[in-house]
Amino acid sequence: MVNYIKIEIQVTSSEQSEILIAELSEINFDAFEENENSLSAFIKEEYFNEDELQKIISVKNISYTKTIIPVRSL
């Protein structure tokens, strides 16, 4: 079974969201969902590195929530 991790970040603008998507893509996040005030980013659990995420997030002084999403094999 492959689990995904969902990171939800509160954003203040579409520009901030676009920058985050570019930066998170570089550390193996592979799917994104943009909403008016938040960005959800998805990554396979095996590729997730919280230290790399913290480096990106801490510079911008924003917080996030993390959820593990179990994905069943077919």
Secondary structure as the mmCIF struct_conf table of DSSP 4:
data_model
#
loop_
_struct_conf.conf_type_id
_struct_conf.id
_struct_conf.beg_label_comp_id
_struct_conf.beg_label_asym_id
_struct_conf.beg_label_seq_id
_struct_conf.end_label_comp_id
_struct_conf.end_label_asym_id
_struct_conf.end_label_seq_id
STRN STRN1 VAL A 2 GLN A 10
BEND BEND1 THR A 12 SER A 13
HELX_RH_AL_P HELX_RH_AL_P1 SER A 14 SER A 25
TURN_TY1_P TURN_TY1_P1 GLU A 26 ASN A 28
STRN STRN2 ALA A 31 GLU A 34
BEND BEND2 GLU A 36 ASN A 37
STRN STRN3 SER A 38 LYS A 44
HELX_RH_3T_P HELX_RH_3T_P1 GLU A 45 TYR A 47
HELX_RH_AL_P HELX_RH_AL_P2 GLU A 50 LYS A 60
TURN_TY1_P TURN_TY1_P2 ASN A 61 ASN A 61
STRN STRN4 TYR A 64 VAL A 71
#
